[in-house]
């Protein structure tokens, strides 16, 4: 079997291009004691990976030029020298962007026995769903009866936030680009959807939420953050998950309504998934139940083959995905 991996050939300046990536074979080596070899079946590409391509200090180390890229993946153990994992076990891990992953057993998590497809561990039961769950319910302290605004509501995290909020008895307003994506967000249960391609988001949100919002889940930044500030009620809570508007170096839009943080006593809290690892059992219990009952649904945009990974990643910034973007090997 081949074992190829995408490497970071050069650091992007602004929007990445295919020239920043290089697909090369990974050298084969025998396993050391305590290691496993995994044949990947599914790869995840996520917007936060763009930040790791810059040589800056952040909450995760930067990717190294000339080294293999990393990301979420699900696969099967094909060789093991570790007592906790056996050949044939399905695992999820962070050694993606490659066909086979080799590493210590502690780098791999055995998939729990739940009646869900394996790719769910990269979506609603993985980093994506966990980010939505903890951001909404912990960082933003959202509760039943709140009016919640979710930007990029047709994306992987945003669509999970919409459904979790509805499952918890909240009113939900989403934003999405284009009629097709807006219709899907409405199907997920959103009470209203603003098409930011059809009208300015500030005015669109004010029409959709005439009483204002209690919670904002931010995936976009820029004018969406400004719209949330303009519509925030007193003591509103903002979970700042991602600001994709600025990931490729574009200057963020001026925040005309930023002074409302003071007048409305708005709380803004940045967070990352790993802040809440001590509560992951509760997340699995709740999300597993919602998936089993059909309260939360998944939708994936799937590209085929290791060759497709960089273009799938770039499509995250071009609006080319609805729901979770995955690569199937």
RAKA-V926768 format. One record per run of one state. SS is the DSSP state (a for helix, b for strand, c for the rest). FROM is the first residue (numbers start at 1). TO is the last residue. Records with the same first field share a line. If there is no record, write none. Layout:
SS=FROM-TO / FROM-TO
//
This chain:
c=1-3 / 9-17 / 26-34 / 45-48 / 53-67 / 69-70 / 72-72 / 81-89 / 94-94 / 96-97 / 99-99 / 111-117 / 123-126 / 140-146 / 151-154 / 168-170 / 177-178 / 188-191 / 196-200 / 209-212 / 219-221 / 241-243 / 247-259 / 264-266 / 271-272 / 294-299 / 305-305 / 319-322 / 329-329
b=4-8 / 21-25 / 35-44 / 68-68 / 71-71 / 73-80 / 90-93 / 95-95 / 98-98 / 100-104 / 108-110 / 147-150 / 155-155 / 171-176 / 192-195 / 213-218 / 232-240 / 267-270 / 300-304 / 323-328
a=18-20 / 49-52 / 105-107 / 118-122 / 127-139 / 156-167 / 179-187 / 201-208 / 222-231 / 244-246 / 260-263 / 273-293 / 306-318
//
